Amino acid sequence: MKVRTRLFLEIFSMALDSIKTHKLRSFLTTLGIVIGVMTVIGMVSVIQGLNQSIAGEIERIGSNLIIIQKNEPVQVGMPSEEERQRKDLTIEDAEAILQECPLVKAMTIQLTPDFSRLPEVKYQNLKSDNAIIFGADENFNTVYSVYLPQEGRSFTGAEVRHSARVCLIGTEVADALFPHMSPVGKELRVGPEKFTIVGVMGKRGQMFGQSRDNLVVIPYTSLMKYFPYDKSSLQITVIPSDPTKINETIEQVTNLLRLRRKVPPNKPNDFAVFTQETLLSLYNQITGAAFIVMIVISSIGLLVGGIGVMNIMLVAVKERTREIGIRKAIGARARDIVKQFLIEAMVLTSLGGVIGIFIGFGLSLVIKSITPLPAAVTWWSVFLGLSVSMTVGLFFGIFPAQKAARMDPIVCLRYE
């Protein structure tokens, strides 16, 4: 065992000496490996960061939410004819779900205005740019607990029924319009209309560079009364009374809506019912496709690097012909020669892998600092980068190593 270890260390030392002797050639040889591993590490870091960010957001909002809307949550290309012909969901549908589905604990409605451009949100001579405005009911903060007011209160049922001019605002709107005072009780303007602020929602921060606190929420009845609105944007969100019965709740809601919308038994739903987990699954499919594209791109770099390694190893075999002859003449076996050149190839590509890992991590940190994209460094990606680079060295080093092992020692010793 000691002899084998000493032999391996000797071969490893010879491989390092060969790389040191030809520094520039070794670097150029491993450039493809560096690019391939760097791409893998950088992209894996960004994708993992995105996945963790989305999963964390869903966990904060609540994974037991059931969302009902007219169209599917993610659409590729133009909507089909069937989707264009779908009837809009109605307020009556939402009320029926709450009254006739015993498994539903709470329900809220959200409605989006139909603005050609966002109206100004102002208080005296101050304004909040690009504030998102939508309508909701009194249960909005109950269902979406992340929007619970940190100051003031939520809407009341009476305010919703009477289309009251009241609103909830996000912390970004509060900071922009009321930097040195409490916003509660003050009047702000949304376009030409005045609304009294009854509460300030808790801070949520940014996601992908977009603020989630630049919000103005008004009763949906007020939205319908004072602003143009998009009927097709009506979204109904429910939470089940028992989180373990989420599938049964979905089935109950689906059956009720099919009955109300007169969908024939042999036809699919003309509405979408999904959960936060569904959105996470769709998102993972998208990032999975991006990961496959990344693997293809990085494989090209690794292939180019592998071919470069094989070429350089063939050159090394030619240059060290006499050395091979001497080693064989003093008792080196064919497998010892194979080990020597394979270890040299693997050391070469492993060094390229290590450089690629460091550059990839650096790239992911740069992306995280200068863009809204999150990035998360994972140890398994380090193992993946090293494994791939060593495998490339092993695979592309086999042919040169076998060629060196088959050489006739007499011919080698005569080589000039």
Secondary structure, DSSP 8 states (H G I E B T S, - for coil): -HHHHHHHHHHHHHHHHHHHHTHHHHHHHHHHHHHHHHHHHHHHHHHHHHHHHHHHHHHHH-TT-EEEESS-SS--SS--HHHHT-----HHHHHHHHHH-TTEEEEEEEE-B--SS---EEETTEEETT-EEEEE-TTHHHHSGGG-EEEE----HHHHHTT-SEEEE-HHHHHHH-TTS--TT-EEEETTEEEEEEEEE----EETTEESS-EEEEEHHHHHHHS-B-GGG-EEEEEESSGGGHHHHHHHHHHHHHHHTT--TTS--SSEEEEHHHHHHHHHHHHHHHHHHHHHHHHHHHHHHHHHHHHHHHHHHHHTHHHHHHHHHTT--HHHHHHHHHHHHHHHHHHHHHHHHHHHHHHHHHHHHHSS------HHHHHHHHHHHHHHHHHHHHHHHHHHHTS-HHHHHH--
